[in-house]
């Protein structure tokens, strides 16, 4: 949880990373239960995998495709736990 960055946009779940990071035990317990369920069922819910690609201007002119870069807005809990199978979540 300490690895979550501040001042980031919420993803598809509309949960700000700061809420998870500083929200105390209630959000952490909910995430822990979700992770436990994922491990038991060996399946990640589809809504956790959803990502929004948001184009952001790289340069002044917005009329050319190469002047944009994509930013992925995904689920904060999924981003934090993806690929961290054997690490402690607290």
N, C-alpha and C positions, 0 to 999 in steps of 0.2 A: 504494500500500500504506500510505503514511503516513496516509491518510484514514480507515482502519479505526478504529473506536472500541473502546476497551477496555471490559471488564466487560459485554459483550453476550452474550446467549444464542446458542448455535449454532443454525443453521437445519436444514433438511432433510438437509443433508450431515453434520450432527453435528460440524462442524469449528469450533472457537472462532476468532473473528477474531484473537485474540492469537497463535495458532499460525501463522497466515499472516503476521502483522505482524512477529513476532520470531523466527520459526522458521529464519531463515537462507536459504541458497540453494536447498536441496532443495525446500521447498514452492513457492518462487517459480518455480523451473524447471519444476515440474509444471504450475503455473498458466499459465506462458508457453506451454508446449506445448499445453495445452488451448485457449488463446486462438488460437494459430496454427492449430490444427485447425478451430476454429469459423470462422475467416476463410477458410481454404482451401475448406471444404465449404459455406460460407455457410448454415450451419444450426446452431441452438443445441439441444443435447440436451435432451429433455423433462425429465430429472431435475434439470437446472439451473434450470428454470422453476418448479418446485414451491415453493409457499409455504404455510405453516401460519398461519392466523389465530387468534390466542390472545386471548380476552377478558380484560380487566383491569379491576378495580373502579376507578371514578372517585370514588365516594362510599362512605359507610359501609354503606348498605343494598344488599344484593346481590339483592333480590327483584324489582327492576325493570330492564328492558332498558336504559333510558336511563342507568342508573348504571354502565354498562360502556363501555369503548372497545376497539376492536380493535387489536392489534399484529401486524404481519406478521413471521414468522420465515422468512426465505428463505436461500438459499445465499449464503454470505459472498463467494465469488469472483464469482458472478453479480451481486450487488448492487454490488460494487466496479467491475466492468467494464461494466455495463449503461449504454449511452449514452455511453461514452468511446471511441469507435471509433479516433480518431486521436491519442490521448494515449499517452505512454510509461507502461508499467506499473510500472517500478521507481522 
